[in-house]
Amino acid sequence: MWEDPIVSDVHRVREQLAGEYNFDVRAIFEEMRKRQAQLGARLVAPEKTKRAVSSDRDSVPSYFGR
């Protein structure tokens, strides 16, 4: 069976990181939040998108069972 080297590397790093924090998910995320705060403006914020909301029932696509 073929093994993707990138996926294998991700799994290896995940296990290593989890081991450093005794497999405590809260401790891992706390550390991630600290690192994120240190990066500050270097991180790119996702764009906020507006969802189109229509009150017109006739605009509902037919695949919704109408």
Secondary structure, DSSP 8 states (H G I E B T S, - for coil): ----HHHHHHHHHHHHHHHHTTT-HHHHHHHHHHHHHHHGGGS-------------GGGS-GGGT-
